Amino acid sequence: MNPLDIKELPFSSKARICWGFFWRGIVITLGSTLCGALLGGVAGFILGFAGAPQAAAPVGGLLGVVTGAFFIYLFLRWLLSSRLGNFRLLLVHAQEKI
């Protein structure tokens, strides 16, 4: 393994890495927003139809948190399995010397 310091990379490599994080973050944000809205809308409709409109807010909040946590997990897996310009992210154990 050959560790690199981001400060030593040329600007074009830094820009590619930043772009890789940015566009994936935008996609994950949009996906999380749409899925959270869909799940919250369905839960609100079902609870409203059942006659419990006051219970919809905590359920919607919980669904939002769970959806957000799931999409953060997807975001991290996506970043760790893809190329960012000419580079990849790699996890190493904190005790391991680089």
ABEGO torsion letter per residue (X at the ends): XBBBBAAABBAAAAAAAAAAAAAAAAAAAAAAAAAAAAAAAAAAAAAAAAGBAAAAAAAAAAAAAAAAAAAAAAAAAAAAABBBEABBBBBBBAABBX
